[in-house]
Amino acid sequence: MSHEHEAVLMLSFGGPRKSEEIRPFLANVTRGKAVHPQKLEAVVQHYELIGGSLPLTDLTRHQSIKLHDELRARGTTCPSMLGCVTGTHSLAKRWQI
């Protein structure tokens, strides 16, 4: 059996990684939806209270690194990567979808 086209893609919703990314992130995830500007500002404030990013983003990144390392330790040579559905480094931007 050929394994030349195998890869592991770990998906995450994604999110802002720093304060400057909060508003662009929210604009992206609310595009086409009628969200009151005051509600968006409240969400911005919540993000800023926790440092501008969700802990889940870093935890998922760490988990993908551990998965990559474990695959290598087991002798798997297929590529692996973390893809985010939203955020600055989203799959849509990476693949220009």
ABEGO torsion letter per residue (X at the ends): XBAAABBBBBBBAEEBABAAAAAAAAAAAABGBBBBAAAAAAAAAAAAAAGGBBAAAAAAAAAAAAAAAAAAAAGBABBBBBBBABEAABAAAAAGX
